[in-house]
Amino acid sequence: MMDIWSILRAHEGVRYAPYCDKCGGAIRRGGVAFVCDCTARNEMPGAMTIGVGHDLEVSPLSETDVASLLRSDVDLISIRLVELPWFRILSQARQWVIIDMSFTMGVDGLLGFHEMIEAIGVRDFDRAADCIMQSRWASQAPKRAAEDASAMRLGVWVTP
């Protein structure tokens, strides 16, 4: 059965990453700006578009859109993390730390924190918090790392 949703999907196409509505090329980072195939031809690029012709310049994502994307992203991360026995033993606040770290560096990046994971496994949360603060990531995101380390140490989330 045909409906407006099917018609728009067929006419606009469905793109899961930002693209230029003029040339159809993927929008990618080019130095400090975002570029598409138009810029390679020295043409003015079209609008940054996503999904089914959604022009992000005319209609940025709404709070509902952002909340939906965030919920989806957290769900995808949580599906992977819940498979890990050491994650399941954590309090909610400590799970939030692991989800927060995974959100910024990916689950695979988080799994590189071997000493922290080992400390969690033996419930040495002070050492796990120290591992967070001694990481390269902590120097890149000091406020976020300090909040995560505090929650890991205390087992509760304390907003500064």
One Martini backbone bead per residue (centre of mass of N, CA, C, O) as a GRO file, in nm:
protein
  160
    1MET     BB    1   0.096   0.037   0.023
    2MET     BB    2   0.056   0.364  -0.035
    3ASP     BB    3   0.241   0.647   0.099
    4ILE     BB    4   0.402   0.927   0.192
    5TRP     BB    5   0.648   0.779   0.308
    6SER     BB    6   0.718   0.613   0.054
    7ILE     BB    7   0.746   0.846  -0.143
    8LEU     BB    8   0.973   1.001   0.005
    9ARG     BB    9   1.176   0.772   0.014
   10ALA     BB   10   1.194   0.739  -0.296
   11HIS     BB   11   1.267   1.040  -0.372
   12GLU     BB   12   1.497   1.101  -0.146
   13GLY     BB   13   1.577   0.891   0.025
   14VAL     BB   14   1.806   0.718   0.249
   15ARG     BB   15   2.011   0.874   0.501
   16TYR     BB   16   2.249   0.807   0.779
   17ALA     BB   17   2.408   1.057   0.677
   18PRO     BB   18   2.535   1.333   0.600
   19TYR     BB   19   2.429   1.546   0.321
   20CYS     BB   20   2.415   1.682   0.007
   21ASP     BB   21   2.141   1.809  -0.176
   22LYS     BB   22   2.296   1.869  -0.447
   23CYS     BB   23   2.518   1.612  -0.485
   24GLY     BB   24   2.493   1.366  -0.256
   25GLY     BB   25   2.728   1.395  -0.083
   26ALA     BB   26   2.921   1.344   0.159
   27ILE     BB   27   2.979   1.471   0.472
   28ARG     BB   28   3.300   1.603   0.559
   29ARG     BB   29   3.592   1.653   0.701
   30GLY     BB   30   3.785   1.966   0.614
   31GLY     BB   31   3.940   2.041   0.860
   32VAL     BB   32   3.729   2.303   0.979
   33ALA     BB   33   3.536   2.189   0.766
   34PHE     BB   34   3.267   2.102   0.570
   35VAL     BB   35   3.251   1.865   0.300
   36CYS     BB   36   3.196   1.813  -0.052
   37ASP     BB   37   3.175   1.774  -0.390
   38CYS     BB   38   3.129   2.076  -0.450
   39THR     BB   39   3.401   2.187  -0.336
   40ALA     BB   40   3.579   2.035  -0.547
   41ARG     BB   41   3.419   2.224  -0.778
   42ASN     BB   42   3.375   2.518  -0.666
   43GLU     BB   43   3.098   2.497  -0.522
   44MET     BB   44   2.816   2.556  -0.376
   45PRO     BB   45   2.677   2.416  -0.128
   46GLY     BB   46   2.440   2.259   0.006
   47ALA     BB   47   2.246   2.120   0.225
   48MET     BB   48   2.234   1.980   0.529
   49THR     BB   49   2.146   1.636   0.526
   50ILE     BB   50   1.900   1.392   0.658
   51GLY     BB   51   1.763   1.107   0.587
   52VAL     BB   52   1.456   1.244   0.452
   53GLY     BB   53   1.533   1.551   0.360
   54HIS     BB   54   1.662   1.678   0.620
   55ASP     BB   55   1.715   2.011   0.693
   56LEU     BB   56   1.941   2.132   0.926
   57GLU     BB   57   1.926   2.443   0.866
   58VAL     BB   58   1.610   2.481   0.883
   59SER     BB   59   1.580   2.197   1.075
   60PRO     BB   60   1.674   2.126   1.345
   61LEU     BB   61   1.698   1.941   1.592
   62SER     BB   62   1.506   1.833   1.828
   63GLU     BB   63   1.461   1.733   2.144
   64THR     BB   64   1.325   1.471   2.058
   65ASP     BB   65   1.544   1.378   1.863
   66VAL     BB   66   1.780   1.381   2.062
   67ALA     BB   67   1.654   1.185   2.269
   68SER     BB   68   1.625   0.949   2.073
   69LEU     BB   69   1.924   0.920   1.998
   70LEU     BB   70   2.031   0.882   2.283
   71ARG     BB   71   1.870   0.633   2.358
   72SER     BB   72   1.982   0.460   2.128
   73ASP     BB   73   2.283   0.480   2.202
   74VAL     BB   74   2.258   0.363   2.489
   75ASP     BB   75   2.135   0.095   2.408
   76LEU     BB   76   2.374  -0.005   2.234
   77ILE     BB   77   2.579  -0.001   2.463
   78SER     BB   78   2.427  -0.175   2.676
   79ILE     BB   79   2.416  -0.438   2.515
   80ARG     BB   80   2.724  -0.483   2.540
   81LEU     BB   81   2.773  -0.448   2.851
   82VAL     BB   82   2.575  -0.672   2.970
   83GLU     BB   83   2.779  -0.908   2.880
   84LEU     BB   84   2.950  -0.811   3.122
   85PRO     BB   85   3.004  -0.925   3.432
   86TRP     BB   86   3.130  -0.664   3.569
   87PHE     BB   87   2.889  -0.475   3.500
   88ARG     BB   88   2.648  -0.623   3.655
   89ILE     BB   89   2.772  -0.559   3.958
   90LEU     BB   90   2.701  -0.273   3.939
   91SER     BB   91   2.599   0.005   4.015
   92GLN     BB   92   2.431   0.247   3.865
   93ALA     BB   93   2.650   0.466   3.879
   94ARG     BB   94   2.878   0.283   3.764
   95GLN     BB   95   2.737   0.225   3.500
   96TRP     BB   96   2.728   0.519   3.408
   97VAL     BB   97   3.028   0.549   3.378
   98ILE     BB   98   3.064   0.335   3.157
   99ILE     BB   99   2.869   0.463   2.959
  100ASP     BB  100   3.006   0.739   2.939
  101MET     BB  101   3.277   0.636   2.837
  102SER     BB  102   3.160   0.484   2.588
  103PHE     BB  103   3.034   0.729   2.449
  104THR     BB  104   3.319   0.876   2.393
  105MET     BB  105   3.507   0.587   2.310
  106GLY     BB  106   3.374   0.341   2.320
  107VAL     BB  107   3.377   0.018   2.401
  108ASP     BB  108   3.658  -0.050   2.292
  109GLY     BB  109   3.802   0.175   2.445
  110LEU     BB  110   3.721   0.087   2.729
  111LEU     BB  111   3.856  -0.206   2.707
  112GLY     BB  112   4.150  -0.064   2.743
  113PHE     BB  113   4.089  -0.055   3.066
  114HIS     BB  114   4.229  -0.297   3.229
  115GLU     BB  115   4.282  -0.198   3.523
  116MET     BB  116   3.996  -0.106   3.583
  117ILE     BB  117   3.856  -0.378   3.531
  118GLU     BB  118   4.015  -0.532   3.741
  119ALA     BB  119   3.922  -0.361   3.983
  120ILE     BB  120   3.623  -0.416   3.951
  121GLY     BB  121   3.641  -0.731   3.981
  122VAL     BB  122   3.751  -0.665   4.300
  123ARG     BB  123   3.612  -0.402   4.414
  124ASP     BB  124   3.828  -0.156   4.345
  125PHE     BB  125   3.717   0.163   4.322
  126ASP     BB  126   3.961   0.338   4.381
  127ARG     BB  127   4.142   0.224   4.158
  128ALA     BB  128   3.948   0.278   3.924
  129ALA     BB  129   3.948   0.585   3.964
  130ASP     BB  130   4.251   0.623   3.924
  131CYS     BB  131   4.257   0.518   3.634
  132ILE     BB  132   4.092   0.741   3.517
  133MET     BB  133   4.282   0.985   3.612
  134GLN     BB  134   4.551   0.844   3.460
  135SER     BB  135   4.447   0.901   3.192
  136ARG     BB  136   4.440   1.045   2.887
  137TRP     BB  137   4.141   1.121   2.892
  138ALA     BB  138   4.158   1.309   3.146
  139SER     BB  139   4.323   1.530   2.985
  140GLN     BB  140   4.084   1.577   2.771
  141ALA     BB  141   3.841   1.527   3.017
  142PRO     BB  142   3.853   1.636   3.326
  143LYS     BB  143   3.562   1.677   3.429
  144ARG     BB  144   3.440   1.410   3.343
  145ALA     BB  145   3.647   1.225   3.484
  146ALA     BB  146   3.597   1.330   3.772
  147GLU     BB  147   3.300   1.245   3.787
  148ASP     BB  148   3.345   0.945   3.727
  149ALA     BB  149   3.545   0.886   3.956
  150SER     BB  150   3.358   0.962   4.187
  151ALA     BB  151   3.136   0.752   4.124
  152MET     BB  152   3.319   0.508   4.142
  153ARG     BB  153   3.410   0.551   4.437
  154LEU     BB  154   3.107   0.600   4.575
  155GLY     BB  155   2.837   0.487   4.407
  156VAL     BB  156   2.755   0.786   4.335
  157TRP     BB  157   2.594   1.063   4.203
  158VAL     BB  158   2.773   1.378   4.189
  159THR     BB  159   2.686   1.700   4.146
  160PRO     BB  160   2.879   1.995   4.129
   0.00000   0.00000   0.00000
